[in-house]
Amino acid sequence: MNGRQAIAIASPLEAEHVAALRELAPGRLEVLHEPDLLPPIRYTADHKGAPFTRDAAQEKAWRALLARADILWDFPPAERLDEIPRLRWIQATSTGVGPLAAKLRLGERGVTVTTARGVHAGPLAEWVFMALLQHVRGLDHLRREQAARRWVRYCGEDMAGRTLLLIGAGDLARGCARIGKAMDMRVVALARRPDRERAHAALFDHVAPASELLERLPEADAVVVTVPHTPETEGMFGAAAFAAMRPGAAFVNIGRGAAVDHDALRAALGSGRVGFAALDVTEPEPLPPEDPLWAMPNVLISPHSASTVSRENARIVAIFRENLLCWLDGRPEAMRNILPPGQFY
């Protein structure tokens, strides 16, 4: 790349990470960051921020800042895209951004998109197994017994030898499979392209085609949904899928809420067909206060926060910094996590 490139920080980012970008190549990069033009954060690594309205002067400054950008940290407002004529690259802060990129027609505009792929697999897998261990090892029972100051020995269950069925075989499934194998579980994944070469293939005991969903569900002790929202995954877990599950099996969703028919899930939880559900994502979001899932004793609900940890932005910025050097050196083919046009993640 010739000339100095301008990066505009388009969503909240902590000061130390902005500083890490500024020190990377100051002679070749200018980092445009005006915290007062961005929404205040509600928690560490909050990429959306609290409700926020710019006054007229702030809006003018915001539009002027975006207009100078060659590169963006995070997506701009859709209505501002035509006002960013130099834009050539967006570093996303999540992975499943394909639908948004398609909606914004970024491929047609010649804008490269890189994702945060690889950053969230670890925290999400930890959350999955926190939930599964809570259920399988009887944490709720122990809490009740402790509250009653009651010492009564009992027999529990364990994870080793159980079958973990992962819906999807990508990065999130990789994170779950790594822990599952460490716990001596049998790990099976379902994928659209089961024969595709995968660097982490050794973590799976078997990769079956997604068309075998109903055939594979009866063998699973725990089912973990890791897929994004696509036309193929929408509503894939409905009444037929829940009816096919082993009675009492656990169900975890860290993918997208739209993959699940929540009426069917409520019915399966109520009947005991599903013994336990852990949901980091729902449809809709937020989950309405009147939804019965909130009050079900065999349900754990997380407000789409299982992947958000204090070191999230540091990890995304590390990827961004690597990619920036490739970009500046004219080696875009060496950049990590480029979103192929037309793909969802």
N, C-alpha and C positions, 0 to 999 in steps of 0.2 A: 504494500500500500504506500502511495506517495502522499506527502503532506501530513499534517497533524489531524488526528481523528478525534471527534468529540463524542463522549459518552454522556448521555443524560440519564440521571437516576429517576425513573418514572414511578417507583413505589418506595415505601419507607425502607431505609437501610441504615443500620447503625453506623455511627461516625467512624469507628475503628475499621470497618470494612470499606467505607468510602476512602479512608486514608490508604488502605492497602492497594486500592485501585490507582490512586493518585501517584503512589511511589513506584509503580511498576515500570512506566516508561514516560516520564514527564516531558521529555522532548518530543514524543510522538503522540501522546494522548492528553486530552483535556477532559477533566471530569466535571460535568455540570451538575451541581447538587445544591438545591436550595430547600433545606428542611421545612421552612415556613410555608412553602408551596405544596407540601405533601401532608396527608392526614396524619394526626398523632397516632402513635401505635398503642394498642391495647395490651400487648404482651410482646416478649422478645420474638423476633422473626415473624411479626405480623406484616403480611404483604399487602393487606388491604387498608388497614387502619380504621379508626373510628369514623362515624359520619362527619363529613367535613364539607364546608362550602367556602370557596374562595370569593373574596370581594372583587370588585372590578379591577383594582390595581393588581391584585394577585393573579387574577385570570389573565390579564395582559402579559404579566411577567412569565407566567407558566407557558403560555403559547409561544412566547419569544424563545424561551429556553428549549422547548421541544423542536422548534424550527431549526435550531442549530445542530441537531443531533445526527450523527452518522450511525451511532450504535445506541441501543436502549437497554437499560437494566429494567426488565419487565415490560409488559404490554402497555401501549398508550391507550387512551380513550379512543374508541372506534371513530368518533366524529372528528378527531384531530389528525388522523393519518394523512389526509391530503395536505396538511400543513407542515409535514415533515419531509420535504422533497429529497433530502440527502440520506434518508434512512436506508440502511443496507443490512442491518443485523439486529436481532432482538435476543437477549439472553433471558429465557424464562426462569421463573422461580419454582415451577412444578414440572411434571412429566407429561401428563395427558392433555397437552395443549393443542393437539391436532385439530379438533373441531373449531377452536377459536381462531387458529391460523387460517383454516379454510374459510371461515366466516368473514375474516378480514381480507381475504384474497391476497395473502402475503406472497405466495408463490408467484402469482401473476405480477406482483409489484417488484419482484426480484429481491425480496427480503429474506435473508437466511434466518432460521430460527434454531437456536440450541436450547436444549432442555436441561432440567436438573436431574436427569436420570442417574441413578446410583446413590443419590443423597438420602432418599427416604426409605430405602429397603430395610436398612438396619433398625431404625426406630420403629417402623411398622411391624417388623417381625418380632421385636421385643414385646410390643403391645399385644400381638396375637397370642404369644405364649404366656404373657401375664394373665390374659383372660382364660386361656385353656387350663393353665395350672390352677387358677382360682376355682374353676369348675371341677376339674378332675380330682384335685387333691383336697377339695372340700373346705376352702377358706371360709365360706359363709358359716358352715357348721362349727368350725373352730371359734369364730368370732362370737357366735351365740353361746357356745359352751363357756368361753372365757368370761363373757358378760354375766353369766349365771354362776361363775366361780365353781364350775362343776368339773370334776376330774373323772371321766368315764372313758375307758379305753374302747377303741372301735377299730374296724377294718375298713381301709379306703381303697382307692384305685391308683394305678400308675400310668405313665405315658409309654413306657418302653413296649415295643411290639405292636402298638396300635397303628392303624392306617390313617395317614394324613392325606387327604385329597385336595390338591391345589387346583383351583379353576384359573388357568393361565399358567404359562411357563416362563414368564419374563423376569424382570428385575425384582419385582415384589415377591414373586414365587421363589426366586433364588434365595432371598433373605429368610423366608420361612423354612425352606427346605434345609438350609444350613443348620438351623437350630433343631429342626425335626430329626435330622440324621444324628446330631450330637446327642439327642435323647433316645436314640435307638428306635426311632419310629420307621415304619415303612412309608415311603413318600412317593405318591403317584401324582402326576400332573396331567391336566387336559390342555391341549393346545390346538389352534387352527391348523398349524403345520407341525405335526409331531416329529417329522423327519428332519426338520431344520437343524443345522449345526448350531450348538450352543456351548459357550465356554464353560458353563456351569452344569452341563448335562449329567455329570457324574453324581450330582447331588440327588438326582431322581432315580428311584428304582425302576420307574417306567414312565414313559410319556405316551399317552393315548390320544387319539383324535377327539376333538370337542364333541363330535357327533355321538360319542359313547357316554355322554353324561348320565343318562338314565341307567345304563348298565353298570357304571362304576360307583354310583352313589350308595348302593346297598352294602358295599364293602368298607365304607369309610366310617371311622370313629369320629373324625373331625373334618369338616369341609371349610375351606378358606377361599373366599372369592377375592381375586386380585385383578380382575379384568377392568379395562376402562369402559366408558359408555360408548357403545357403537350400535349400529342397527342390528348387528348379530347378537349382542349381549343384552339388549334391552328386554327386560322381563324374562330372562332365561331361567330364573328360579321362581317358578310358579307352582301351582297346586300339584302338577305331575311330578316335578322335581322333588318337592318336599315329601310327597307320598312314597317316593322311591328310596328315601334315606333310611338308614338303619334306625329303628326306634331308639330314641334317647340320644342320638348323635348330637354333637355340637356344631354350630353354624356360625361362621365369622365372616363379616364383610368389611374389607379394607379397600375395595375397588371403587365402585360407584353405586349409589342407592338405586339408580334406575335399572340395575341388573336384577332387582328383586321385586316381586309382587308382594307388597307388605300385607295385604289382606290375607294372602295364602300363608305368609310367615306367621302372622298372628294366630291363625287357625292351627297351624302345625305346632306352635308353642303351647297353645291351650290344650291340645289333645295329647301332648307328650311325645308326638312323633319327633319333634326337635326338643332335645332335653335342655339346651342352653343356646342362647344367641348373644354374640358380642358384635355391636354395630358401631363402626366409626363413621359410616356414611348412611344416609337415609334418603328417601324420596317422599316428601320434599325435605329441604333443609332451610331453616331449622325444623326439627321435628315438632309439629304443633303440640302445645301443652296438653290438649285433650286426647292425644293419641294413647291408646291403651298400652302400647309398648313401654311407656314410662313406668307403669305400675306393676309390670309383670316381674315376679321375683326371680325368674330364670333368664333375665335379659340384662345385659350391661350396655349402656349407651355412652358413647364419647362424641363430643361436638365437633367431629371432623378435625380432631387435633392430635391423633395418634402419631402422626409423622412430624409434628412440630416440637423441636427440641432446641435448647439454647445454642447449640453449635450448628444449626441448620444453615444460616446465612454464611458462616465461615466456610462451610463445605461447598456451597454454591459459588461463592466468590473464588475459591481455589480453582474450580473448573473454569470459571470465567477468565481468570488470569492466565491460565494455560492457553485457552483459546484466543485470548487477545494477542499473545505473542505470535501464535500461528497466523492470525489475521494480519498483523502488522508486518510480518515477514513474507507475506504473499503465499502462505501455505494453507489455504482454507480447507484443503482435502485432509489435513492432519487434525482438524478440530474435532473435539469430542462431542457426542450427543447431538449431531445435526439431525433435525427433524426432516425426514424425506417428505417431499410434497405429496399431499393426499393421504398420508398416514396419520393415525390418531395419537401415536406416542413414539 
